[in-house]
Amino acid sequence: MALRKINDLHRLDREYDLAIVGAGPAGMAAAAQAASLGARTILFDENPGPGGQIYRAIERNSPGKRDFLGSDYWKGRGVLQPFLQCDATYVPQALVWSVEQKEADARASVELRVSAGGSSSIVHARRVIFATGAMERPMPIRGWTLPGVMTIGAAQIALKSSGLVPDGRVVLAGSGPLLYLFADQLLQAGGNIVAVLDTTPRSNWMEALPFLPSFLISPYLWKGLSLLARVGRSVSVFTGVGTIEIIGEDRATAIRFQTKGRIEEVAVDSIFLHQGVVPNNNLANATGCEFAWNDRQRCFHPQLDAQGRSSLSAIFIAGDGGGIGGALVAEVGGQIAALAATLDIFPGKEWEIEPLLAKHEGRRRALSRGRTFIDTLYQPAPSFCAPTDRETIVCRCEEVTVGAVRDAAAHNVVGPNQLKTMLRCGMGPCQGRMCSATITEILADAQQRSPAEVGTYRLRTPIKPIPLREFASLPLTPDAVQAVTGDHTDLS
């Protein structure tokens, strides 16, 4: 058996047992697991190669060429090889821009609209797994839109994909494990990091202390300590950073920050920001899955059962798209979702599938030890979640400022969706990816409500911009004709 890689949508079958969206650790593991049980499986991914963000370019990178990426990155080979050898169909550089469960009946098929190579097509599947991973939480500070400022995730993509190391003096600012992981990778790749600004609030340490015992027996302990030690030996690390401002006219030239009661300023050529990650759930949102607020991770995530099934019976969500757990937890979560989906498809195989489910669920529990400690320790400071500087831009697409949002909040705007109609925030090409978390937090802070009460954007398909010609090329359905003309003519 070998993976079938297809770039032309017209070569695809019309219907599959299982469709997977995303080729990170969860998606690759899900595809290999489902295919091994006989499910006709197809995986769509926006990237040119498998791996997702954490294992980006794993298929063409090698330790001899880019050993600076570290041992955790090369663990991706263990996920990649079963995927490449499985009997599934893989469509790279494909955007799934619409997913619709046709009926409430769990036996009904799901319709996926997919764009690739300049055209769109419709594929049906009996079950679907969203393995869309995570995205970075925005860190809106004054000057963050200047040239020379990027997120750490974007810089890491360049490092993994092309081995690109930024020239000149580099400052990393923010909070979370990725801050130190990228610092370590960049140092080993030859980058010149002049400072790391850690914005983790000191009070978080006391709040995280009750969860320390589980962290001490977790797989994260020694990895985290070694990262902190290596970075601390090579770079000036400023802790307890409370405010940050990026200085420059045409591009960033310096960064000014407050730490331990004093103001510091450092000249820079590049600045990379990070405030942790949140589920990348735009597709799940637009599909109609129900969401809940996770106060510890400070984000909305889909409501899922233990096996990843969403509020829509045919839609499963695996990996960080359902809640942040990291690459290893995502991998086993993909296997669990695939087993549960395959059991729906082949109910007679419970004797084979249920023991595997029990095994993987036990492994996930072991890998999840210590996660609560990490989530509590690295919860972002309120000043970065809900900024108060009125001139800071929140929505980059529409250039909406903190001041405009807070003024609207003072006039009792109901929530993000009403705000969208007033200020156009969330209506640009990113469709709220870069501002939704901040908008919710600012409204909650200004109106003294919980983020759960405030809510988040309601999204519609397409989840990313699609040329109108691709819409026009899709076959007309009776529902579409009836919606426009009122004509119930059967087109079949």
C-alpha positions in Angstrom: 0.0 0.0 0.0 1.1 3.6 -0.6 -0.5 7.0 -0.3 -2.1 8.3 -3.5 -1.2 11.9 -4.0 -3.7 13.8 -6.3 -3.5 17.4 -7.3 -6.4 17.5 -9.8 -9.8 17.6 -8.1 -11.5 16.2 -11.1 -9.6 12.9 -10.5 -11.2 12.4 -7.1 -14.1 10.0 -6.4 -17.4 11.6 -5.6 -17.8 9.9 -2.2 -15.5 8.6 0.5 -16.0 7.0 3.9 -13.9 9.5 5.7 -12.6 13.0 4.8 -9.9 14.7 6.9 -9.0 18.3 6.8 -5.4 19.1 7.8 -2.1 17.1 7.5 -0.5 17.9 10.9 0.1 15.2 13.5 -3.6 14.6 14.2 -4.6 14.5 10.5 -1.8 12.2 9.4 -2.3 9.8 12.3 -6.1 9.8 11.7 -5.6 9.0 8.0 -3.2 6.1 8.7 -5.5 4.7 11.4 -8.7 4.8 9.4 -7.1 3.4 6.2 -5.7 0.5 8.2 -9.3 -0.5 9.1 -10.5 -0.4 5.5 -12.1 3.1 5.4 -11.9 4.9 2.0 -10.1 7.9 3.3 -9.2 11.3 1.8 -7.1 14.0 3.4 -7.1 17.6 2.2 -4.4 20.1 3.3 -3.6 23.7 2.4 0.2 23.2 2.5 2.4 21.8 -0.3 3.6 19.0 2.0 2.4 17.1 5.1 3.5 18.0 8.6 1.3 20.9 9.7 3.0 23.7 11.6 4.8 21.6 14.2 6.3 19.2 11.6 6.3 21.6 8.7 8.4 20.4 5.7 9.3 17.2 7.6 9.2 15.2 4.3 12.1 17.1 2.7 14.1 18.3 5.8 16.9 16.1 7.2 18.8 16.2 10.5 22.1 16.7 8.6 20.7 19.7 6.8 18.7 21.4 9.7 19.7 19.7 13.0 18.9 23.0 14.7 15.2 22.2 14.6 15.6 19.8 17.5 14.7 16.2 18.5 11.0 17.0 19.0 10.7 18.1 15.4 12.3 14.9 14.1 9.7 12.8 16.0 7.4 13.9 13.1 9.1 11.2 11.0 7.4 8.6 13.1 4.0 10.1 12.2 4.9 10.8 8.5 6.0 7.3 7.5 2.8 5.4 8.4 0.9 8.2 6.6 3.0 7.9 3.4 2.5 4.1 3.5 -1.2 4.0 4.1 -4.0 3.3 1.6 -5.5 6.8 1.5 -5.8 9.7 -0.9 -3.9 12.9 -0.2 -4.7 16.3 -1.8 -2.1 19.0 -1.0 -2.6 22.7 -1.6 -6.3 22.3 -1.2 -8.6 24.6 0.7 -11.7 23.1 2.2 -13.8 26.2 2.3 -17.3 24.8 3.1 -18.5 21.8 5.0 -22.2 21.0 5.5 -23.8 18.0 7.2 -26.8 17.6 4.9 -29.3 16.4 7.5 -29.5 15.9 11.2 -29.7 12.2 10.6 -26.3 10.7 11.6 -26.3 8.5 8.5 -26.5 11.4 6.2 -23.4 12.3 4.2 -21.4 15.4 4.6 -20.7 17.8 1.7 -17.3 19.4 1.4 -16.5 22.1 -1.1 -12.8 22.2 -2.0 -10.6 24.6 -3.9 -7.3 23.5 -5.6 -5.5 24.5 -8.7 -7.8 27.3 -9.5 -11.1 25.4 -9.4 -13.6 24.1 -6.9 -15.3 20.8 -6.6 -17.7 19.0 -4.3 -16.8 15.8 -2.4 -19.1 13.8 -0.1 -18.0 11.8 2.9 -19.9 9.7 5.5 -17.7 11.2 8.3 -15.3 14.2 8.5 -12.4 14.9 10.9 -11.2 18.5 11.3 -7.5 18.4 12.2 -6.9 22.1 11.6 -4.4 22.6 14.4 -3.7 25.8 16.3 -3.0 29.4 15.4 -1.2 32.1 17.4 -3.1 34.3 19.8 -2.7 37.9 18.6 -0.5 40.2 20.6 -1.6 43.7 19.7 0.8 46.3 21.0 1.7 49.8 19.7 3.8 49.3 16.6 3.1 45.7 16.0 2.0 46.4 12.4 5.4 47.9 11.4 7.7 46.2 8.9 10.2 44.1 10.8 7.6 42.8 13.3 6.2 39.2 12.9 4.8 36.5 15.0 7.2 33.8 16.2 5.0 31.2 14.4 5.5 33.0 11.1 9.3 33.2 11.7 9.4 29.5 12.6 7.6 28.7 9.3 10.4 30.5 7.4 13.0 28.6 9.4 11.5 25.2 8.9 10.5 25.6 5.3 13.5 27.4 3.9 16.1 27.6 6.7 15.8 31.4 6.8 17.5 33.1 9.7 16.7 36.8 10.3 19.6 39.2 9.8 20.8 41.6 12.5 19.6 42.1 16.0 16.5 40.1 17.0 14.2 40.4 20.0 11.6 37.8 21.0 8.7 39.0 23.2 5.8 37.2 24.7 4.9 34.1 26.7 4.6 30.4 26.4 6.7 27.3 25.5 7.1 28.3 21.9 8.9 31.5 22.9 11.8 29.5 24.3 11.6 26.7 21.7 12.0 29.1 18.9 14.7 31.0 20.7 16.7 27.8 21.1 16.2 26.8 17.4 17.2 30.3 16.2 20.3 30.4 18.3 21.4 27.0 17.0 20.7 28.2 13.5 23.1 31.1 14.0 20.6 33.9 14.8 21.6 36.9 16.8 19.0 37.2 19.7 19.9 40.2 21.8 17.0 39.8 24.3 14.0 37.7 25.2 11.2 39.6 26.9 9.1 37.2 28.9 5.6 38.6 29.7 4.5 35.8 31.9 2.8 37.4 35.0 4.6 36.5 38.3 1.3 35.8 39.9 0.8 32.9 37.4 3.5 30.9 39.3 1.4 30.8 42.5 -1.8 29.9 40.6 0.0 27.1 38.8 1.6 25.6 42.0 -1.3 23.3 42.8 -0.8 21.5 39.5 3.0 21.1 39.8 2.9 17.4 41.0 1.4 16.2 37.7 3.9 18.3 35.8 6.8 16.7 37.6 5.9 13.3 36.2 5.0 14.6 32.8 7.0 14.4 29.5 7.3 18.2 29.6 9.5 18.6 32.7 13.0 18.0 31.5 12.4 19.4 28.0 11.2 22.6 29.5 14.0 23.0 32.0 16.7 22.3 29.4 15.2 24.8 27.0 15.1 27.5 29.7 18.7 26.7 30.7 20.1 26.8 27.2 18.4 30.0 26.3 19.3 31.6 29.6 23.0 30.9 29.1 23.1 32.6 25.7 20.6 35.5 25.8 19.6 38.3 28.2 16.2 37.2 29.4 13.9 39.9 31.0 11.1 38.4 33.1 8.0 40.0 34.4 7.7 42.4 31.4 4.6 44.4 31.9 4.3 46.8 28.9 5.9 46.8 25.4 6.0 49.4 22.7 7.7 49.0 19.3 9.4 52.2 18.0 9.9 53.2 14.4 8.6 55.2 11.5 8.9 53.2 8.3 10.0 50.0 10.1 10.7 48.8 13.6 14.0 50.2 15.0 13.7 49.6 18.7 11.6 48.0 21.4 10.8 49.7 24.7 9.5 47.8 27.7 8.9 47.9 31.4 10.5 45.3 33.7 11.1 45.3 37.5 9.9 48.9 37.8 12.2 50.4 35.2 12.0 51.2 31.5 14.4 49.6 29.0 15.0 50.2 25.3 16.8 47.9 22.9 17.7 48.6 19.3 16.5 45.9 16.9 16.3 44.8 13.3 13.5 42.3 13.8 11.0 41.6 16.5 9.0 38.4 16.9 5.9 38.3 19.1 4.0 35.4 20.8 1.3 35.0 23.4 0.5 31.3 23.1 -1.7 29.5 20.7 -5.5 28.9 20.4 -7.5 26.4 18.3 -7.8 27.2 14.6 -11.5 26.7 14.5 -12.8 28.9 11.7 -14.0 25.9 9.7 -15.7 24.3 12.7 -17.3 27.7 13.5 -18.6 28.2 9.9 -19.8 24.6 9.8 -22.1 25.2 12.8 -20.4 23.3 15.6 -21.2 24.5 19.0 -18.5 26.2 21.1 -17.6 26.7 24.7 -15.3 29.1 26.5 -12.1 27.6 28.1 -11.1 29.9 30.9 -7.8 28.3 31.6 -6.6 28.4 27.9 -8.4 31.8 27.3 -10.1 30.7 24.1 -13.3 29.3 22.6 -13.1 25.7 21.5 -15.6 23.2 20.0 -17.8 21.2 22.4 -16.6 17.6 22.0 -17.1 14.2 23.6 -14.2 12.1 24.7 -13.7 10.7 21.2 -13.7 14.1 19.4 -17.3 14.1 18.1 -18.7 17.6 17.8 -22.3 18.8 18.3 -22.8 17.7 14.6 -23.0 14.0 14.6 -20.9 13.4 11.5 -18.1 15.9 12.3 -15.2 15.0 14.5 -12.4 17.4 15.6 -8.9 16.1 16.6 -5.7 17.7 17.8 -5.2 21.3 18.8 -8.3 22.4 16.8 -10.4 21.0 19.7 -8.2 22.3 22.5 -4.5 22.9 22.9 -2.6 19.8 23.9 0.6 19.7 21.8 1.9 17.5 19.0 1.9 14.1 20.9 -1.6 14.5 22.3 -2.7 15.7 18.8 -1.4 12.5 17.2 -3.1 10.1 19.6 -6.3 12.3 19.4 -6.3 11.9 15.6 -6.2 8.1 16.1 -9.0 8.2 18.6 -11.2 10.3 16.3 -10.4 8.0 13.4 -11.4 4.9 15.3 -14.7 6.5 16.5 -15.5 7.7 13.0 -14.6 4.3 11.5 -16.8 2.6 14.1 -19.7 4.7 12.8 -18.9 3.6 9.3 -18.3 -0.1 10.1 -20.4 -0.9 13.2 -19.6 -4.6 12.9 -15.9 -3.9 13.7 -16.4 -3.0 17.4 -14.5 -6.1 18.4 -11.4 -4.7 16.6 -11.9 -1.0 17.3 -12.9 -0.8 20.9 -9.7 -2.3 22.3 -7.7 0.1 20.2 -9.8 3.0 21.5 -9.1 2.0 25.1 -5.4 1.7 24.4 -5.1 5.2 22.8 -7.3 6.8 25.4 -5.0 5.6 28.1 -2.0 6.9 26.2 -3.6 10.3 25.8 -4.2 10.5 29.5 -0.5 9.8 30.2 0.6 12.4 27.6 -1.8 15.0 29.0 -0.1 15.0 32.4 1.2 18.4 33.3 -0.9 20.2 30.7 -2.9 22.1 33.4 0.3 23.4 34.9 1.5 24.7 31.6 -1.9 26.3 30.7 -2.1 28.0 34.1 1.5 29.2 34.1 1.5 30.6 30.6 -2.0 32.2 30.7 -1.3 35.6 29.0 -1.4 38.8 31.0 -4.7 40.7 30.8 -2.9 43.8 29.5 -1.9 41.8 26.4 -5.3 40.0 26.0 -7.3 43.2 26.4 -5.0 46.2 25.6 -6.0 49.7 26.8 -3.7 51.9 24.6 -6.2 53.6 22.4 -3.9 54.0 19.4 -3.1 50.3 19.1 -4.6 48.6 16.1 -6.7 45.5 16.9 -8.1 44.6 13.5 -5.2 44.8 11.0 -7.3 44.2 8.0 -9.7 47.1 8.7 -7.3 49.2 10.9 -9.7 49.3 13.8 -8.1 50.6 17.0 -8.5 49.7 20.7 -10.0 53.1 21.2 -12.8 52.5 18.7 -13.6 49.2 20.2 -13.7 50.5 23.7 -15.9 53.4 22.6 -18.4 51.0 21.1 -18.3 48.9 24.2 -19.2 52.0 26.3 -22.4 52.3 24.1 -23.4 48.8 25.2 -22.6 46.9 22.0 -24.0 43.4 22.4 -21.1 41.5 21.2 -18.5 40.9 18.4 -21.1 40.3 15.7 -22.9 43.6 16.3 -19.5 45.3 16.6 -18.6 43.8 13.2 -21.5 45.7 11.6 -20.4 49.0 13.2 -16.6 48.9 12.7 -16.0 46.2 10.1 -13.6 44.4 12.4 -13.4 40.8 11.4 -14.6 41.5 7.9 -11.2 41.6 6.2 -9.4 38.8 4.3 -8.3 37.0 7.5 -12.0 36.8 8.6 -11.2 37.5 12.2 -8.2 35.2 12.7 -6.1 38.1 13.8 -8.6 40.0 16.0 -11.4 37.7 17.2 -9.7 36.8 20.5 -8.8 40.4 21.3 -12.2 41.7 20.4 -13.8 39.3 22.8 -11.4 40.1 25.6 -11.7 43.9 25.2 -15.5 43.8 25.2 -15.4 41.6 28.3 -13.0 43.9 30.1 -14.8 47.1 29.1 -18.2 45.8 30.0 -17.2 43.7 33.0 -18.6 40.6 31.5 -17.1 37.1 31.1 -15.8 36.2 27.6 -18.3 33.4 27.6 -21.1 35.9 27.8 -19.5 38.2 25.1 -19.1 35.3 22.6 -17.1 35.4 19.4 -17.7 36.0 15.7 -20.2 33.8 13.9 -18.5 32.8 10.7 -19.9 31.9 7.3 -18.5 30.0 4.3 -16.2 30.4 2.5 -13.8 30.5 5.4 -11.2 32.1 3.1 -11.6 34.2 -0.1 -12.5 32.2 -3.1 -12.8 33.6 -6.7 -16.3 34.1 -7.8 -15.7 31.9 -10.9 -15.2 28.9 -8.7 -18.6 29.4 -7.1 -20.1 29.8 -10.6 -18.5 26.6 -11.8 -20.1 24.4 -9.1 -23.1 22.3 -10.1 -26.5 23.9 -9.2 -28.4 22.1 -6.5 -32.2 22.2 -6.0 -31.7 24.1 -2.7 -29.5 26.7 -4.4 -32.0 27.3 -7.2 -34.9 27.4 -4.8 -33.1 29.9 -2.5 -32.6 32.4 -5.4 -35.7 31.8 -7.6 -38.3 30.0 -5.4 -38.4 27.3 -8.0 -38.6 23.8 -6.6 -37.7 22.1 -10.0 -35.8 18.9 -9.6 -32.5 19.3 -11.4 -31.5 15.6 -11.3 
